Amino acid sequence: MLGRMTSRADADSGRPGGTAAGKDAAETRPAVPPRPSRPADPKPRSRRAPAGAAVLRPEVTEAIRAAVFEELAAVGYARMSIEGIARRAGVGKTAVYRRWRSKLHLVLDLVSALAVQGLPAPDTGSLEADLRLLYEVTSRALRHPVAGQILPDLQAEAARNPEIAEALQKALREGQQSVTRGIVAAARTRGEIRASADESLALDLISGPLYWRAVVAREPKLPKHYLPSLARATAGALKAL
């Protein structure tokens, strides 16, 4: 989603150099070639049903979503506007409003989508190695320049907006829980942790340290050997549950 689509500027227009208005029109009113002339049909025919709602082109939707991430990172939620998103995506404002009725609903949709994407649960054969792989992937994601700007800004906005708070909490909680359950279940099967281990506490132990450093403390660089040490310490804590 964070990647820009190289062809999106002309995605709605179907031709290079199309204007925003032309793009919106192309999305909703596909060109109809003229009908060839033919003799009148003496038999009555039933009238064709009118076309339904406009089809929303998926490449345009993805271009808008990518633009939202970039706009959030550049100006923050408070200063973000539909106009800025449309300009960055190379579409008209109407293309955005057909999909989301406000910037709040747009951001809520994107944040909620994080909950169903999640990270693949590592399956290396040992608890400590699973945790180390998870930490390496998560650390890279959290320290991405875009994520580093967006997450703190959305957390600050969540303190003022209950809807954003709920969506953000759900995305982070559900995304991490799915991975944690996989790691804990595999460790139970291998006999590395007790069957009665508390999954909620396991989530706190696994996810807390990295989020603290990357999102709260916002330390620019992890200490040397931090991730292997964290994986070893967390594995020990989980075995003690």
C-alpha positions as CSV (number, residue, x, y, z in Angstrom):
1,M,0.0,0.0,0.0
2,L,2.9,2.3,0.7
3,G,4.2,1.9,-2.8
4,R,3.2,4.5,-5.5
5,M,1.7,3.3,-8.6
6,T,3.6,4.6,-11.6
7,S,0.6,4.5,-14.0
8,R,-2.0,6.0,-11.7
9,A,-1.8,9.5,-13.1
10,D,-3.6,8.3,-16.3
11,A,-5.4,5.4,-14.7
12,D,-8.9,7.1,-14.8
13,S,-8.4,8.9,-18.1
14,G,-7.2,6.0,-20.2
15,R,-4.8,8.4,-22.0
16,P,-1.7,10.4,-21.1
17,G,-2.1,14.0,-19.9
18,G,-5.8,13.6,-18.8
19,T,-7.1,16.2,-16.5
20,A,-8.6,15.4,-13.1
21,A,-12.1,16.0,-14.4
22,G,-11.4,13.8,-17.3
23,K,-10.2,11.0,-15.0
24,D,-13.4,11.2,-12.9
25,A,-15.5,11.2,-16.0
26,A,-13.7,8.2,-17.4
27,E,-14.2,6.3,-14.2
28,T,-18.0,6.7,-14.3
29,R,-18.9,7.2,-17.9
30,P,-17.1,4.8,-20.2
31,A,-17.1,5.8,-23.9
32,V,-19.8,4.1,-26.0
33,P,-19.1,3.6,-29.7
34,P,-21.8,4.8,-32.1
35,R,-24.2,2.1,-33.2
36,P,-24.2,1.1,-36.8
37,S,-27.4,1.8,-38.7
38,R,-29.7,-1.1,-39.3
39,P,-33.1,-1.8,-40.6
40,A,-36.0,-1.3,-38.2
41,D,-37.0,-4.4,-36.4
42,P,-40.7,-5.1,-36.8
43,K,-40.8,-7.2,-33.6
44,P,-41.0,-5.2,-30.3
45,R,-37.9,-5.6,-28.0
46,S,-37.7,-5.1,-24.3
47,R,-35.8,-2.0,-23.2
48,R,-32.3,-2.5,-21.8
49,A,-32.0,-1.9,-18.1
50,P,-30.1,1.3,-17.2
51,A,-26.6,1.0,-16.0
52,G,-26.1,0.7,-12.3
53,A,-23.7,2.6,-10.0
54,A,-20.3,3.5,-11.3
55,V,-17.6,0.9,-11.0
56,L,-14.8,2.1,-8.7
57,R,-11.5,1.2,-10.4
58,P,-9.2,-0.7,-7.9
59,E,-6.1,0.9,-9.2
60,V,-7.5,4.4,-8.5
61,T,-8.5,3.2,-5.0
62,E,-5.0,2.0,-4.3
63,A,-3.4,5.2,-5.7
64,I,-5.6,7.2,-3.2
65,R,-4.7,4.9,-0.3
66,A,-1.0,5.3,-1.1
67,A,-1.4,9.1,-1.3
68,V,-3.1,9.1,2.2
69,F,-0.1,7.5,3.8
70,E,2.3,9.9,2.1
71,E,0.1,12.9,3.0
72,L,-0.2,11.8,6.6
73,A,3.6,11.5,6.8
74,A,4.1,14.9,5.2
75,V,1.6,17.1,6.9
76,G,-0.1,15.1,9.7
77,Y,-3.8,14.3,10.2
78,A,-4.8,17.8,11.3
79,R,-3.5,19.5,8.2
80,M,-4.4,16.7,5.8
81,S,-7.1,17.5,3.3
82,I,-9.1,15.7,0.5
83,E,-7.6,18.3,-1.9
84,G,-4.1,17.4,-1.0
85,I,-4.8,13.7,-1.2
86,A,-6.4,14.0,-4.6
87,R,-3.5,16.1,-5.9
88,R,-0.9,13.6,-4.6
89,A,-2.9,10.7,-6.1
90,G,-3.3,12.4,-9.5
91,V,-7.1,12.2,-9.4
92,G,-10.0,14.7,-8.9
93,K,-11.6,15.2,-5.5
94,T,-14.8,13.5,-6.6
95,A,-12.8,10.2,-7.1
96,V,-12.0,10.4,-3.4
97,Y,-15.5,11.3,-2.2
98,R,-17.0,8.4,-4.2
99,R,-15.1,6.1,-1.9
100,W,-15.0,8.0,1.5
101,R,-17.2,10.8,2.6
102,S,-14.5,12.5,4.7
103,K,-10.8,12.3,5.6
104,L,-11.8,10.8,9.0
105,H,-13.6,7.9,7.3
106,L,-10.7,7.5,4.9
107,V,-8.1,7.2,7.7
108,L,-10.4,4.9,9.7
109,D,-10.7,2.6,6.7
110,L,-6.9,2.5,6.3
111,V,-6.2,2.0,10.0
112,S,-8.9,-0.8,10.2
113,A,-7.3,-2.5,7.2
114,L,-4.1,-3.0,9.2
115,A,-6.0,-5.3,11.6
116,V,-6.7,-7.9,8.9
117,Q,-3.4,-7.7,7.2
118,G,-1.1,-8.6,10.1
119,L,2.3,-10.2,10.0
120,P,2.9,-13.9,9.1
121,A,3.5,-15.9,12.2
122,P,7.1,-17.1,12.2
123,D,7.6,-20.9,12.4
124,T,11.4,-21.6,12.8
125,G,11.1,-24.5,15.2
126,S,12.0,-22.7,18.4
127,L,10.4,-20.0,20.6
128,E,13.5,-17.8,20.8
129,A,14.1,-17.9,17.0
130,D,10.4,-17.2,16.3
131,L,10.6,-14.1,18.5
132,R,13.9,-12.9,17.0
133,L,12.5,-13.1,13.5
134,L,9.3,-11.3,14.5
135,Y,11.3,-8.6,16.2
136,E,13.5,-8.1,13.1
137,V,10.5,-7.7,10.8
138,T,8.5,-5.5,13.2
139,S,11.5,-3.3,14.0
140,R,12.1,-2.6,10.3
141,A,8.4,-1.8,9.8
142,L,8.2,0.5,12.9
143,R,11.3,2.4,11.8
144,H,10.2,3.0,8.3
145,P,10.2,6.8,7.8
146,V,6.5,6.9,6.9
147,A,5.4,4.7,9.8
148,G,7.7,6.8,12.1
149,Q,5.7,9.9,11.2
150,I,2.2,8.4,11.0
151,L,1.9,6.3,14.2
152,P,2.8,9.1,16.7
153,D,0.5,11.5,14.8
154,L,-2.4,9.1,14.8
155,Q,-1.8,8.4,18.5
156,A,-1.9,12.1,19.3
157,E,-5.1,12.4,17.2
158,A,-6.6,9.4,19.0
159,A,-6.5,11.3,22.3
160,R,-8.9,13.8,20.8
161,N,-11.0,11.5,18.5
162,P,-12.7,8.4,20.0
163,E,-13.3,6.9,16.5
164,I,-9.6,7.1,15.6
165,A,-8.7,5.8,19.0
166,E,-10.9,2.7,18.6
167,A,-9.7,2.0,15.1
168,L,-6.1,2.4,16.0
169,Q,-6.4,0.2,19.1
170,K,-8.2,-2.5,17.1
171,A,-5.6,-2.5,14.3
172,L,-2.6,-2.7,16.6
173,R,-4.3,-5.2,19.0
174,E,-5.8,-7.6,16.4
175,G,-2.7,-7.5,14.1
176,Q,-0.4,-8.4,16.9
177,Q,-2.7,-10.9,18.6
178,S,-2.9,-13.0,15.5
179,V,0.9,-13.3,15.4
180,T,1.3,-13.8,19.1
181,R,-1.3,-16.6,19.2
182,G,0.6,-18.4,16.4
183,I,3.9,-18.1,18.3
184,V,2.4,-19.1,21.6
185,A,0.5,-22.1,20.1
186,A,3.6,-23.4,18.4
187,A,5.6,-23.1,21.6
188,R,2.9,-25.0,23.5
189,T,2.9,-27.7,20.9
190,R,6.7,-28.1,21.3
191,G,6.4,-28.1,25.1
192,E,8.4,-24.9,25.4
193,I,5.8,-23.0,27.5
194,R,2.9,-24.1,29.7
195,A,-0.5,-24.9,28.2
196,S,-2.0,-22.4,30.7
197,A,0.2,-19.5,29.6
198,D,-1.9,-16.2,29.5
199,E,-2.1,-15.1,25.9
200,S,-3.0,-11.5,26.9
201,L,0.1,-11.2,29.1
202,A,2.1,-12.9,26.4
203,L,1.0,-10.2,23.9
204,D,2.3,-7.5,26.3
205,L,5.6,-9.3,26.8
206,I,6.2,-9.8,23.1
207,S,5.0,-6.5,21.7
208,G,5.7,-4.0,24.4
209,P,9.4,-3.4,24.2
210,L,9.7,-2.6,20.5
211,Y,6.6,-0.3,20.5
212,W,8.0,1.5,23.5
213,R,11.3,2.2,21.8
214,A,10.1,3.0,18.3
215,V,6.8,4.8,19.0
216,V,7.0,6.2,22.5
217,A,10.7,6.9,23.2
218,R,11.4,7.1,19.4
219,E,15.0,6.2,19.7
220,P,16.7,6.6,16.4
221,K,18.8,3.4,16.6
222,L,18.6,0.2,18.6
223,P,21.6,-0.8,20.7
224,K,23.9,-3.4,19.2
225,H,22.6,-7.0,19.7
226,Y,19.4,-5.6,21.2
227,L,17.0,-7.8,19.2
228,P,18.7,-11.2,20.0
229,S,18.9,-10.2,23.7
230,L,15.2,-9.1,23.7
231,A,14.2,-12.4,22.0
232,R,16.1,-14.4,24.6
233,A,14.7,-12.4,27.5
234,T,11.2,-12.6,26.2
235,A,11.4,-16.3,25.6
236,G,12.5,-16.8,29.2
237,A,9.6,-14.6,30.5
238,L,7.1,-16.6,28.4
239,K,8.4,-19.9,29.8
240,A,7.8,-18.5,33.3
241,L,4.1,-17.7,32.8
